[in-house]
Structures are given as C-alpha cells and as structure tokens.
C-alpha cells in the first residue's frame, strides 16, 4: 500500500480528474447538455494533460528537489506532452475539420459515413498554458498550504 501514500502519483491523478470534472460541469451549465462523454473527451479549457504533467513535475520538485534527475525527467516529459497537445494534436483537429467539411460538401444529398473525424483533439496554446498553471498551483497548494510531504 505504499503506492497509495505517494503524493507524486495521486496529486497529478486528482488534478486531471478535477479538471475533467470542471469541464463537464462547465459544459453542463453553459450548454444545458448533460453529456458524460465530456469526462473522457480530449481538448477544451483547460488542458487536463498539461495540468497532470506539470502537477507531476511540481510534486517531484517538492519531494526530490529541483536539482534531481527525476525532476529534470518530469519537466522534459511535461514539455513534450504540452508541445504535442498544442502542436500536433491541434493540427490534427484542424485537418479533421477541413476533411469533414469536404466530405459534407462532396456528398451533399447523398449518404455519407455517419462516423466523422474527431475535430476537438488538441488544445490552443492558451488552454495548455492555463492547464499548466492549474497543475503547478494545485500541487504547490498541497505542499505549501496543506503541508504534504
């Protein structure tokens, strides 16, 4: 049961759950749409991936020190994940949007596959930044204010 006592594991997991829950509640409030799929959907504000990896790096920094190799590894991992969220996945979402539009226009009035490509799979740089900020502040709160170790 030592794994359950590891804040570097459960703090990042709890922030990702909290961010996804926030996105679900926000969409429910804003659109009056009770869609549980929002809890597992990629994309949106803020980036839960960014929140999780920056929370992990922050937790490791508090526990192991910012001079440790483990902290450096966590920071590099966070940068890769955030670059992917704002770069590669955002571009894939834009391409999916264009392809879906082409298919709609090409097959207007004719049956088209009911399965469209996912368009919201990435994040804007601002969504990534806000997610990263949430992850850092959330972890810092646990360690500084609540005295976690």
N, C-alpha and C positions, 0 to 999 in steps of 0.2 A: 504494500500500500504506500510505498514511498513516492510513487508517481503522483498520487493524489495530493501530496504535500508539496509539489513542485510548482511554485508560482510562475516560473518561466514557461510552464505549459498551460496552466489553466487561466492565467490572466489574458494571454492572447486569444485563447478559445472563447473566453467570456466576452471579450470586446467584439469579436466577429459575430457572435450571437446577438449581442446588444445592438450592433449597427444594423444587422439584417432585420431585427425586430422593429427598430426605429423606422426603417424604410417601409416595412409592411404597414405599421400604424400610420405613417405619414400618407401613404397612398390610399389607405382606407379612409382617412379623414378628408383628404383633398379630393379624391375621385368618388368617394362613397362606393368603393369597389372592394369587397371582402375576398381577396384573391390570395390564398395561402401559398401559391407558387412564387410570390414575391420573396418569401423567406429563403428560397434556394436560387433565385434568379441572379445572374451576373449583371453588373452595370448599376448605374444610379448613384445618387448622392447620399452620403459619402461612400468612398470605396472601402468595402469591408476587408478586401485583400490588403490594401495599404495599411489600414488600421491594425490588422493582425500582425503583419511583419514588422511594423515599427514598434508595436507593443512588445513583440518578442525581443527585438534588439534593445529596447529600453530596459526590459526586465533583466536581460543578460548583463547589460551595462551596470545596472544597480547591484546585481548579485556577484558578478565576476570581475567587475571593473572595466572601464573603457579602454584600458591598455591590453586587455586579454585578446588572445587569438579567437576565442569563441565570440566575443563582441564584434570583432572585425568580420568574421564569417556571417554573422547575423545582419550586419549593415550591408554587406555586399549582396546577400540574399534579398534584403528589402529593396535595394536599388534595382535589382533585376526584376523583381515582381512588379514594382511600381512603373518601371520603364515598359514592361510588357502590357500592363493594364492601360496605360495612356498611349502607347505607341502601336504595337502590333495588334492588340485586340480592338482598339478604337478604329484602326484602319480596316480590319476585317468587318466590323459593323457597318462602316460606310460603304464598303463594297457590297455587302449583303443588301443594303437599302437600294443601291443602284440596280443590282440584279433583280430584286423583287419588282421594282418599277418597270424594268424592261420586260419581264415576264408578263406583268399585268397588261402592258400596252400591246405586246406581241399577240397575246392570246385573248384579247378583249372580246367578250361574247362567246368564247369557246371554253370548254372545261380546262382548267389548269390544275396542276398538283395542289392539293389542299395544304401541303406542308411548305410553308415559306421559310426562307433562311432567317436565322436569328439576327436581328439588327442591333439590339442593345446588348453587346457582349463586352464592350470596353468602357473606358472612363475618359472624361476630359481631364486635362492636367489639373484643373481646379478641384475636381472630385477626388483625384489622387492626393493632392495637397491636403485637402480637408480630412480625408481618411487618415493620412499620415499624422496629422496634427491630433486627431482624436486618439489614435493609438498611443502616441507619446504621452499626451496629457492623462489619459486613462491609467496607464502604467505608473506614471510619476505620482498620480494621486494615491494609488495603492501603496507605493513605497514611502513617499514623503509624509502624507497626511495620516494614513492608516497604520504606518509603521510595519509594513510587511517585510519579511526577510526571506 
